[in-house]
Amino acid sequence: MTREIVKSAKAPSSPLFSQGVKAGPFVFVSGIVGTDPNNGHLAGDSIQDQTRQALANCEAILQAAGAGLGDVVEVGVLLSSPSDFAGLNEEYARWFPNDPPTRYVAQLGVDLPGILVSIRMTAFIG
């Protein structure tokens, strides 16, 4: 199985992790936060704003790998505060309105100032 690093200028990056990895028929997207890649700042102070941007960032990485949201089979969500669950769902439902992928939601274990959500994805493009 081949392994290819996926990069997109339309999503935040770091030298500490790959934005995504394409391995065989799968694309694995790292946990991505709601940072605007154009200015490096958080997209907003609300869970909806940060969820929207995190999902847009994930979508950009998927597209760089030749995939899309319709190929996503699993989504992992880490919230800094469980009280943001309803707001997360409000925005998330706009991105996956029908036949959504499997999903888990857990509490973010580290304190990252201002970060409300981190989202990771796995897509199947076989």
N, C-alpha and C positions, 0 to 999 in steps of 0.2 A: 504494500500500500504506500502510495506517495504522500508526502507531507509538504504543504505549501503555506508559507506565512502570507496572511492577507493584510493589506494596508489600504487605508482610505484617508485622504486629506480632508474628507468631509466628516471626520469623527476625531475626538481627542485621542492623543497617543502618549506613550511613555516608553522610555528605554527599558523599563522594568518588566514589561509584558507585551505580548503580541496582541493587536486588536482582535485578530481572528486567526484561526488555523483551519485550513482545508485538508482533510485526511480522508482519502477515498471519496465515498459519496456523502461525507458529512462536512458541515461547516460549524466550527465551534467559535462563538463570539465571547470574548472576555466580559467580565462584569464591567459595564459601562455606566457612567453617571451622567447627569443632566448638564454637562458643561458644553457651552457653545464653542465649536471648534474655530470659529472666526475670531473670537476675542479671548478665549480661555476663561471666561467668567461663567458662573452658574446661570442657567436660563431664567431663573426667578427664585422667589422665596417659597412658592407654594408647591405642594406635592404634585399637582397637576402640571405645572410648568416644567418641573424637573423630570417627571415621568415622560412627558411629551418629547423633551429634548433627548432623554436617554434612549427612547424608542427610535427616534429619528437617527441618532448616532448608530444604533444597532443595525437599522435598516441600511445605512450607508455602507457599513462593513459587509453586510450580506450581499449587497449589490456589487461590491468590489470582488466578491468571490463567485459571482454569477448566480446568486440566489436572491430570494425575496421573502417577504413576510409569509407568503403562502406556503413556503417550504419549511417553515419553522415547526418542529415537532415537540420542543420543550423550551420553556422559559423559566428562569430562576430569578426571583425578585428578593432583594434584601432591603428592608426598610429600617431607617434609623429609629422610627417611632411607630409602634403598632397602631397608634391612634390615626395614622395616615392611611390605613387600609382602605377606607371608603373612597377617599380622594384618588388613591392609586387606581382602584377599580373603575372609577368614573372615566378617567382618561384612557386606561388600558382597553376598555370595551370599545372605544372608538377605533382602535388599531386592529382589533380582532373581533369584529362584530358577529361573525358566523363561524362555526366549527373551529373554535380556538384550540391552540396547542395545549398539551399538558403544562401544568404550571405548579411551582411551589413558591411560597412566600415565607420568609423567615426574618428575624431581626438581625440587622447589621451588627456585627460583634465588635467593631472598632469605632471609635469616635472620630469622625472626619468632619471638621467644622463646616456647617452649612449644607453638607450632603444629606439629602433626605432619602435617596433611593439609588440602588445599583441594580442593573438588569443584565443578565447573561442569556444567551440563546444557543440552541443547537438546531441546525437545519439539515434536512436530508435532500440531496439533489441527485440521487442515483437513478 
